[in-house]
């Protein structure tokens, strides 16, 4: 799923996503959504966690196809990944 689709499905403005990710500007979110900016590894992982895997690291950074993020629900359930 694309970041913009996920964000709109939640009814969140870009500023809300930026705030939750600790970013200073909603323009960064716009850049990630349009592909004009590439998120850092840390931000890509944070987006994956924020969206509970709906927007995967590989969706944002194809060069990180093998990165898997452990989500809190799986960790709390003791699921081995």
N, C-alpha and C positions, 0 to 999 in steps of 0.2 A: 504494500500500500504506500502511496505517496504521502509525504508529510502534510501537504496542503489538504488532501482528502481527509486524513485523520483529524487534523485540527478543525476543519469545518464540521465534521461529524460530531465533534464535542461542543461546537458553538464557541470555540475560543478564538479571540483575536490573536494576531501575531505577537502582540505585546505580552499577552499572558503566557504564551509558550516561552518567549525570551526570558521572562521573569523566572519561570520555573526552572529554566536551564542555567540561570545565573548570568545571562548575557545582558549587555548594556543597551542593546538596540534591537528593535523589531526588524530593522532592515537586514540584520543577519539572518533572521528566519526567512524573510522574503528571498534572500539570496540562496539559501538552502533549498527552498521550494522551487525556485526557477532553474536551479543548476548553475547560477552565476557564481556561487561560492561553494567551496567544498569544506564540509565541517572537519575539524580535527578528529583524531581517533577518539579522544575523550568526549567531545560533543556528540559524535555519532553514537557512542555507547550510551550517553545520557539520554539521547532521543529514543533509542531502543528501549531503555528502562522506563522512560516517561510514558511511552505508548504501549507498554507491556508487550512488546514484541510485534505490534502491528506494523511499525516501521522499523525494519531490521537494519543493522549496521551495513549489510551488503546492499541494501536499497539506496543508502546514502553514499557509500564508499565501495564500489565494486571491487576495488583492489584489496578489500578486506573480507572477501567471500568466506573465508574459513573462520572468522570470528563468531563465537557464540556467546550470548550474554545470559547469565543466570538471573532469572526474574524472582522477585521476592516470594511469589506464591509457590514456585517450585522449591525454593530454598526452605521455606517454612514447612513444606510438606515432607522435607527430607528426601526429595527426589534427587537421585544421582544423575548428573549430566555429564 
